[in-house]
Amino acid sequence: MRALLAAMVLVALGASASAGVVDTPECRRDLGIAHERIHAVRLRENSVARGDFVALCRVLRQNLQDMTQARDPMARCMTGHERGENVGQMDVSIQDIHFVIGKHCTGR
């Protein structure tokens, strides 16, 4: 599960400010919030003690919420190749988190 968190950090690093952006006040605001959510995921990466699956499941659920909420403005407001790569990576990470939660976090 730590590998999953590490993969999400790579997604966060890939969502750079240099990507093409729809230049509207709404998109600038929404992408700023999206980047804050992705940064929060990165900050949580090493916040759980090894073997504490209850806490890890809680972190995964919070990461899922943050990544899901960050994905939509990225899909709407980013353009070009970076959009496709970043949104695609987020989709895969979101699916992976769903899988891990379903397999390891039921009842935790």
C-alpha positions, -999 to +999 in steps of 0.1 A: +000+000+000+030+023+006+039+018-031+004+031-040+010+062-020+044+067-037+027+064-071+003+091-061+032+114-053+045+108-088+011+119-101+013+150-080+047+159-092+036+153-128+008+178-124+031+208-129+022+244-132+039+244-167+010+224-182-013+242-206-042+259-187-075+273-198-069+309-189-100+319-169-103+330-133-124+299-125-098+275-139-069+294-122-087+292-089-099+256-094-064+244-104-049+261-074-073+242-052-066+209-071-028+214-066-034+220-029-053+187-027-026+168-045+000+184-022-020+172+008-019+136-006+019+139-009+022+152+027+002+122+040+026+097+023+046+088+054+021+097+080+011+062+089+031+038+111+041+005+094+014-021+101-013+004+112-039-007+086-067+012+102-048+045+099-036+035+064-072+029+053-083+062+067-055+079+047-064+061+016-100+072+019-089+108+024-065+105-006-093+091-027-115+120-018-088+146-025-077+130-058-112+127-070-119+163-063-087+174-079-092+153-110-123+171-124-108+206-125-076+192-140-097+175-167-117+207-173-089+233-171-057+217-184-049+213-221-026+195-244-004+165-237+000+172-200-037+171-195-039+136-210-010+123-191-020+139-157-057+130-159-049+095-171-024+089-143-050+102-118-076+079-132-053+049-128-044+060-092-080+065-083-089+030-096-059+016-077-071+032-045-106+019-050-092-016-055-070-014-024-097-001-002-121-027-014-096-055-008-079-044+024-101-018+041-135-034+045-144-031+082-113-009+089 
